Amino acid sequence: MTFTDPSFTVRTELAPDGLAPTLIDGPTVASIGGHAYRIEAWQLADEKNAVVVRRLVDAPSPAVASEKIAAFVDASWGDDALIIEDWGQTGFMGERFRISSRDGGSSDIDVEELRARGIVLTANLFQEP
């Protein structure tokens, strides 16, 4: 078993065999709309990309900035990239992670669906990646 750097949000060592994603960028800090966001970009086994975004310091929430975040992600990793909002310790409606709708909304994470694509997220709301 290969162990992932504990600073990563995506836990590649827990992905099903043959589905571990490949880190293509990050973790890094990106300026989006003049605010700082932590970014991890991953290429999945199906060749699609998934990007985990978490606000830093006084940046607007992922929901408020979702259109700007989507434009940044689209320009960097394609408009079909899955955007996963990481709400950190504060969470959102009791959840740490949400799927961005790219227009201000979000939906619940389907843990099993993401796992089937190789994405296993840091599970504990109170455990920073």
Summary of the structure (lengths in Angstrom):
residues: 129
radius of gyration: 13.5
end to end distance: 19.1
largest distance: 39.7
contacts: 383
relative contact order: 0.20
helix: 19%
strand: 33%
